[in-house]
Amino acid sequence: MKKTFTLFLLFALSVYGQYTTPGTGVNWTPDSLKIYAPAVISGTFPNYAVVNKIIVAANDKITIIPGTTLTFTGTTSGFEVNGSFMAVGTEANKITFTGATPDSTGAFDGIRFNATAVDSQSQVKYCLIQYAYSGVRCVDASPAVENNEFWKCSRGIQLSTSNAIIKNNSIKRCYEYGILINLTSNPLIEGNIIGDNNTQNTSAKNQVSIGLQGNNSPIIRNNVIYNTTNFRTGGVSLWVSGASAFSNAVIEGNTIYSNSFGITLYSSSNGVINARVANNLIYNNNINPDVNVSGSGINVNGSPFNKPVITRNTIYGNHWGVTVQNGTNIVAGPDPNLGNLMNQDTTDDGWNRIYNNLQGGLPFDMFNNCTNNIYAQNNDWGVYDSAAIELKITHKVDDPLKGLVYFMPFYDPSLIPVELKSFAGTVISDVVKLTWEVVSELNNKGFYLEKNSTSTPENWMQAGFIAGRGTTTEAAIYEYTDADVTAIAGELKYRLIQQDFDGSKRQIGEVSVVLTGRRSINPTVQTYPNPAAGNVSIVLEGFEGDRVNLQLINILGEIIYSENYVLQGNKISLESRKLNTGSGVYLLRVSDNEKSAITKIIFTR
């Protein structure tokens, strides 16, 4: 029986050809693998040939060192990882995974990570992967895939239920997709160069394709996504289908150009899209001559549950700037937010630049093919009056069946956010009163007051904040009182910093005041004894200088005694023999050049 079982294993190896590591916790290398699987892998460092698939068992690990080249000679050959897989080269000494023949439809299977793969021990870095069916495929696994070059694979990277880290790779000339994301995947796609994919060019397989199954919310950030040859290839596409499906994708900071389209967001069967599309440069996506199916900088398509926020993008040179549709009929459709100044949210305030998106010399910067209205306020349309902007937008004004596009107010970059008329500072007793007048405000969150009592620029410190009024053309006067100045002597500078709702700041005014450094105290006079029959002691507080005038006033308001005193400390001794007073109530007034104080005193004779 034992001999029969051994013969069966040998027969299976010869028929199926693949090798599975035994799962005993061994760290395998190409050299150790060729000892146990000589029919699958052969060669010596740095060059190895692999004729079929190598499966890494759940407890095992494969390590491939820099400079290694693995050439795969069978279409089913490759690595399938259920444990750990570390292929980490260096920038100067990469690892190469290549098919034996330069076939972009997939000369070998590629590298696949399965659910039991150890994410923290699954890395593909500084590798060249070429001619694979899927350069890297992740199925319920999330490895780190960084600084690699994917060249002429059928699919560069394919993710299913994966939160993989895909950073700083070059993914080019793939037969189908550059990156395909599906089945509830939330990867980070950052800093990659993704270009000239879909060399098949028979349908719209895109540089980055997301959906349609599951809840996929990737972050696609700071990538360069371009095309120069394959006119059916789009930039980034997101498809969400079914009322229970959703996407909170973030597409930001990308440069997307020369594709069939820039970004498409499609909701079918009431799929929910709450994507954020921000700070992208989207231009010249016009290589497909069929403007009826392509050429949008951003296309928002499908059901009313498609509600992306589109902000701070620059969109130009496309066939269409932003298009909103639900198929080809004029019906209720998506509700994108391209700028809404009517709500309290300041993260959706427009700031897009949408201009020079042309067909036959005619502008189509925004096209609303749905019956619902769309907010697109506070955007720069390249022209700066409402009549000129109207010519760039297709909506209800052009076809009564369509909804409106609310594009007023628009953003004019020549306008300053706050027009300041004056800024002044005044010293009043122990405080500084700052007053400024503005003529108009645009997206004004408010004003910061900063002060500096030295000549050193970095010594500016915040004094206070006064809230602004958002957007208004009504003039207003603002005031701020700074009471924290009593310890300062000499020049004190203030500057006025205006802040927009997006956080950007600018200095709009500066003023100086001069302080004495002395604390002003309301003067007081105390006498004792009171009532008094003889001499009186007077205690003074809050008088400046060393000289005061003392007056005694009767109930008729007549000054019956007046004398100047040179102060020795804060006390005066008043001799009764100098006073011509009888019994009664008198007022005692003490004054210097600036201040005075009065108190009652009663004499008994």
Secondary structure, DSSP 8 states (H G I E B T S, - for coil): -HHHHHHHHHHHHHHH--EE---SS-EE-HHHHHHH-TTTEEEETTEEEE-SEEEE-TT-EEEE-TT-EEEE-STT-EEEESSEEEEE--SSS-EEEEESS--TTTSEEEEEE-TTS-GGGEEEESEEEESEEEEEEEES---EEES-EEES-SEEEEEES---EEES-EEE--SS-SEEEESS---EEES-EEES--TT-SS---SEEE-SSS----EEES-EEE-SS-TT--SEEEEEESTT-EE--EEES-EEESSS-SEEEEEETT-EE--EEES-EEE----SS-TTT--EEEEEEESTTB--EEES-EEESSSEEEEEEBTTB--S----BS--SSSS-STT----EEE--EETTEE-SEEE-SSS-EE--S-B-SS-SHHHHHTTEESTTT-TTS--EE--S---TTS-SEEEEEEEEEEETTEEEEEEEEEEEEEEEEEEEEEESSS-GGG-EEEEEEEEEEEE-S-EEEEEEE-TTTT-EEEEEEEEEEEETTS-EEEEEEEEEEEE-------EEEEESSSBSS-EEEEEES--SSEEEEEEE-TTS-EEEEEEEE-BTTEEEE-GGG----SEEEEEEEE-SS-EEEEEEEE--
